[in-house]
Amino acid sequence: MAYTVLVHIANEEAVLGEMDELPNPDDSIITVNNPRRRDDKDLPYLHETVTTVIWPMHRINFVEILPTREDEDLIGFVRE
């Protein structure tokens, strides 16, 4: 199962992409597939044909795991 994530890199714009597995606490690198900006445009510092990027964990501030379509369908608006 691929996870859609938003990776916040130190002193950089956040990167949207997919990960096959979530990082473990003892990992030293993070691998992101299909890296792009939040608006789905290419990252200016990557070659246009790049599909996978590996960043060292010391550059990562935090990783947001975005909900999938199935998760959004399960949680609906609740009115009290």
C-alpha positions as CSV (number, residue, x, y, z in Angstrom):
1,M,0.0,0.0,0.0
2,A,1.4,3.4,-1.0
3,Y,1.1,6.3,1.4
4,T,0.6,9.9,0.1
5,V,2.8,12.1,2.2
6,L,3.8,15.7,2.6
7,V,7.5,15.9,3.5
8,H,8.7,19.0,5.2
9,I,12.4,19.5,4.4
10,A,14.6,22.0,6.4
11,N,14.8,25.4,4.6
12,E,12.8,24.1,1.6
13,E,9.3,24.0,0.3
14,A,7.3,21.0,1.4
15,V,7.3,18.1,-1.1
16,L,4.2,16.0,-1.9
17,G,4.8,12.4,-3.0
18,E,4.2,8.7,-2.3
19,M,6.0,6.3,0.0
20,D,5.8,2.5,-0.1
21,E,6.5,2.2,3.6
22,L,6.5,4.7,6.4
23,P,10.0,5.5,7.9
24,N,11.0,3.7,11.1
25,P,12.7,5.7,13.9
26,D,16.0,4.1,13.2
27,D,16.1,4.9,9.4
28,S,18.8,7.3,8.2
29,I,17.1,8.0,4.8
30,I,13.7,8.6,3.4
31,T,12.6,7.5,-0.1
32,V,9.8,9.5,-1.9
33,N,8.3,8.5,-5.2
34,N,6.8,11.0,-7.7
35,P,8.1,14.1,-5.8
36,R,6.3,17.3,-6.7
37,R,5.1,20.6,-5.2
38,R,1.8,20.8,-3.4
39,D,0.2,22.2,-6.6
40,D,1.4,19.1,-8.5
41,K,4.0,21.1,-10.4
42,D,7.6,19.8,-10.9
43,L,10.2,20.7,-8.3
44,P,12.6,23.2,-9.8
45,Y,15.7,21.7,-8.4
46,L,15.0,18.2,-9.8
47,H,15.5,16.9,-13.3
48,E,12.1,16.6,-15.0
49,T,12.5,12.8,-15.5
50,V,13.2,12.0,-11.8
51,T,10.6,9.6,-10.3
52,T,12.3,8.7,-6.9
53,V,14.3,10.8,-4.5
54,I,16.2,9.8,-1.4
55,W,16.8,12.4,1.3
56,P,18.8,12.0,4.5
57,M,16.6,12.0,7.7
58,H,18.6,14.8,9.3
59,R,17.2,17.2,6.6
60,I,13.6,16.2,7.4
61,N,11.6,18.2,9.9
62,F,8.5,16.0,9.8
63,V,6.3,14.0,7.5
64,E,2.5,14.4,7.2
65,I,0.5,11.3,6.1
66,L,-2.4,12.4,4.0
67,P,-5.7,10.5,4.1
68,T,-6.7,8.2,1.2
69,R,-10.0,8.5,-0.6
70,E,-11.3,5.5,1.4
71,D,-10.4,7.2,4.6
72,E,-12.2,10.4,3.6
73,D,-15.4,8.4,2.8
74,L,-15.3,6.7,6.2
75,I,-15.2,9.9,8.1
76,G,-18.1,12.2,7.4
77,F,-19.4,15.5,8.7
78,V,-20.9,15.1,12.1
79,R,-23.4,17.7,13.4
80,E,-24.0,17.9,17.1
